[in-house]
Amino acid sequence: MAIEEHIIINQIIEGDPSAFSTLVDRYKDMVFALALRMLKNREEAEEVAQDTFIKVYKSLTKFKGDSKLSTWIYKVAYNSCLDSIKKNKKYQANVPVDDITIPQIKTMNNALDGILEAEKSQLIQDCLKQLPSEDSFLLTLFYFEEQSLEEISKVVGITPNNVKVKLFRSRKKLASILKAHIEPEMIARYEK
């Protein structure tokens, strides 16, 4: 654990409100983004983000430091999202995984190269919103938050190999959604 994180944790435990404010400022955007990916509802994500920091504050003395503080906060956020999903029994989007082949994924990647970078980024963000919560969450941790398989496994409580398998399946689901968005655009380009 970084020395700076250790100092902040000790200050929070000793009752320093500015230290907790520093911790919240450092991780609030990350926690909110992950909650929004899983819950797909801004108000619920804000509520879960607040709940996450309350849980972090209350259980900070239980943090052992055997992982990065950010990994531990991810785990608290992830579990808070799962609690919210269970509580609300939200409909989970089902995306057919077996309909996409590896060559199709490569073809879609080539098609994406033709889209402007900003449009591509927005398209990926929109498609991530259509994924089931866990898939969106895993892809966000791996690609946007650049967490390792090991770190993600600690967050979601499964082995790194299972994380790798789930990431592969999540990418296939994302490719399926991207395909549905890209094909109409490609057809429209050829009709002009």
C-alpha positions as CSV (number, residue, x, y, z in Angstrom):
1,M,0.0,0.0,0.0
2,A,1.3,3.5,-0.9
3,I,2.6,5.5,2.0
4,E,0.3,8.4,1.2
5,E,-2.8,6.1,1.3
6,H,-1.6,4.7,4.6
7,I,-1.4,8.2,6.0
8,I,-4.8,9.2,4.7
9,I,-6.4,6.0,6.2
10,N,-4.8,6.7,9.6
11,Q,-6.0,10.3,9.5
12,I,-9.5,9.2,8.7
13,I,-9.5,6.6,11.5
14,E,-8.3,9.3,13.9
15,G,-11.3,11.4,12.9
16,D,-9.9,13.9,10.5
17,P,-12.8,14.9,8.2
18,S,-10.5,16.6,5.6
19,A,-8.7,13.3,5.1
20,F,-12.0,11.5,4.3
21,S,-12.9,14.4,2.0
22,T,-9.5,13.8,0.2
23,L,-10.3,10.1,-0.2
24,V,-13.8,10.9,-1.5
25,D,-12.5,13.5,-4.0
26,R,-9.9,11.0,-5.2
27,Y,-12.3,8.1,-5.9
28,K,-15.8,9.7,-6.3
29,D,-15.7,9.8,-10.2
30,M,-14.5,6.3,-10.4
31,V,-17.1,4.9,-8.0
32,F,-19.9,6.9,-9.7
33,A,-18.8,5.7,-13.2
34,L,-18.7,2.1,-12.1
35,A,-22.1,2.4,-10.4
36,L,-23.6,4.0,-13.5
37,R,-22.2,1.2,-15.7
38,M,-23.8,-1.4,-13.5
39,L,-27.1,0.2,-12.6
40,K,-27.7,2.2,-15.8
41,N,-29.6,4.8,-13.9
42,R,-28.1,8.1,-12.8
43,E,-30.1,8.5,-9.5
44,E,-29.4,5.0,-8.4
45,A,-25.8,5.3,-9.3
46,E,-25.5,8.5,-7.2
47,E,-27.2,6.8,-4.3
48,V,-25.0,3.7,-4.5
49,A,-21.9,5.9,-4.8
50,Q,-22.9,7.7,-1.5
51,D,-23.6,4.4,0.1
52,T,-20.2,3.1,-1.0
53,F,-18.4,5.9,0.7
54,I,-20.5,5.5,3.9
55,K,-19.5,1.8,3.9
56,V,-15.9,2.6,3.2
57,Y,-15.9,5.1,6.1
58,K,-17.5,2.6,8.5
59,S,-15.3,-0.3,7.6
60,L,-12.0,1.4,6.9
61,T,-10.5,-0.1,10.1
62,K,-11.1,-3.6,8.5
63,F,-9.0,-2.6,5.4
64,K,-5.9,-4.8,5.8
65,G,-3.8,-3.2,3.0
66,D,-3.2,-6.5,1.2
67,S,-4.5,-4.9,-2.0
68,K,-4.5,-1.3,-3.3
69,L,-7.0,1.0,-1.6
70,S,-8.6,1.6,-5.0
71,T,-9.2,-2.2,-5.5
72,W,-10.8,-2.4,-2.1
73,I,-13.1,0.6,-2.9
74,Y,-14.0,-1.0,-6.2
75,K,-15.0,-4.1,-4.3
76,V,-17.2,-2.1,-1.9
77,A,-18.8,-0.3,-4.9
78,Y,-19.3,-3.5,-6.8
79,N,-21.0,-5.2,-3.8
80,S,-23.1,-2.1,-3.2
81,C,-24.3,-2.2,-6.8
82,L,-25.1,-5.9,-6.6
83,D,-27.1,-5.2,-3.4
84,S,-29.0,-2.4,-5.3
85,I,-29.7,-4.7,-8.2
86,K,-31.0,-7.5,-6.0
87,K,-33.1,-5.0,-4.1
88,N,-34.7,-3.5,-7.2
89,K,-34.7,-6.8,-9.2
90,K,-33.8,-4.9,-12.3
91,Y,-34.3,-6.5,-15.7
92,Q,-30.9,-7.6,-17.1
93,A,-30.3,-7.3,-20.8
94,N,-29.6,-10.6,-22.5
95,V,-27.2,-10.5,-25.4
96,P,-26.7,-13.6,-27.5
97,V,-23.0,-14.6,-27.2
98,D,-22.9,-17.5,-29.6
99,D,-24.0,-15.4,-32.6
100,I,-20.7,-13.7,-33.0
101,T,-17.5,-15.3,-34.5
102,I,-13.9,-14.2,-34.1
103,P,-13.7,-13.1,-37.8
104,Q,-16.8,-11.0,-37.4
105,I,-15.2,-9.3,-34.4
106,K,-12.1,-8.5,-36.6
107,T,-14.4,-7.2,-39.4
108,M,-16.2,-5.0,-36.9
109,N,-12.9,-3.7,-35.6
110,N,-11.9,-2.8,-39.2
111,A,-15.2,-1.0,-39.7
112,L,-14.7,0.9,-36.4
113,D,-11.4,2.2,-37.8
114,G,-13.4,4.2,-40.3
115,I,-15.4,6.0,-37.7
116,L,-14.0,9.2,-36.2
117,E,-12.3,8.8,-32.9
118,A,-14.9,10.8,-31.0
119,E,-17.8,8.9,-32.6
120,K,-16.1,5.6,-31.9
121,S,-15.7,6.5,-28.2
122,Q,-19.3,7.6,-27.9
123,L,-20.5,4.5,-29.7
124,I,-18.6,2.3,-27.4
125,Q,-20.0,4.1,-24.3
126,D,-23.5,3.8,-25.7
127,C,-23.0,0.1,-26.3
128,L,-21.5,-0.5,-22.9
129,K,-24.8,0.9,-21.4
130,Q,-26.7,-1.9,-23.2
131,L,-24.6,-4.7,-21.7
132,P,-25.6,-6.5,-18.5
133,S,-24.3,-4.8,-15.4
134,E,-21.5,-7.2,-14.6
135,D,-20.2,-7.3,-18.2
136,S,-20.1,-3.5,-18.4
137,F,-18.4,-3.3,-15.0
138,L,-15.7,-5.8,-15.9
139,L,-14.9,-4.1,-19.2
140,T,-14.8,-0.7,-17.5
141,L,-12.3,-2.0,-14.8
142,F,-10.1,-3.7,-17.4
143,Y,-10.0,-1.2,-20.3
144,F,-10.9,2.2,-18.8
145,E,-9.6,1.9,-15.2
146,E,-6.7,-0.4,-16.4
147,Q,-7.0,-2.8,-13.5
148,S,-5.1,-6.1,-13.8
149,L,-6.8,-9.5,-13.9
150,E,-5.5,-10.0,-10.4
151,E,-7.0,-6.8,-9.1
152,I,-10.3,-7.4,-10.8
153,S,-10.5,-10.9,-9.3
154,K,-10.1,-9.3,-5.8
155,V,-13.0,-6.9,-6.6
156,V,-15.5,-9.5,-7.8
157,G,-14.3,-12.4,-5.8
158,I,-13.4,-14.9,-8.5
159,T,-10.2,-16.3,-9.8
160,P,-8.1,-14.4,-12.4
161,N,-8.8,-17.1,-14.9
162,N,-12.5,-16.7,-14.4
163,V,-12.1,-13.0,-14.9
164,K,-10.3,-13.7,-18.1
165,V,-13.2,-15.9,-19.3
166,K,-15.8,-13.4,-18.3
167,L,-13.9,-10.6,-20.0
168,F,-13.8,-12.7,-23.2
169,R,-17.6,-13.3,-23.0
170,S,-18.2,-9.6,-22.2
171,R,-16.2,-8.6,-25.3
172,K,-18.2,-10.9,-27.4
173,K,-21.5,-9.4,-26.1
174,L,-20.1,-5.9,-26.7
175,A,-19.2,-7.0,-30.2
176,S,-22.7,-8.2,-30.8
177,I,-24.1,-4.9,-29.7
178,L,-21.6,-3.0,-31.8
179,K,-22.4,-5.1,-34.8
180,A,-26.1,-4.1,-34.5
181,H,-25.1,-0.4,-34.5
182,I,-22.4,-0.6,-37.1
183,E,-24.2,-2.6,-39.8
184,P,-27.0,0.0,-40.4
185,E,-24.4,2.7,-40.6
186,M,-22.3,0.8,-43.1
187,I,-25.4,0.0,-45.2
188,A,-26.4,3.7,-45.2
189,R,-22.9,4.7,-46.4
190,Y,-23.1,2.3,-49.4
191,E,-26.7,3.6,-50.3
192,K,-25.4,7.1,-50.8
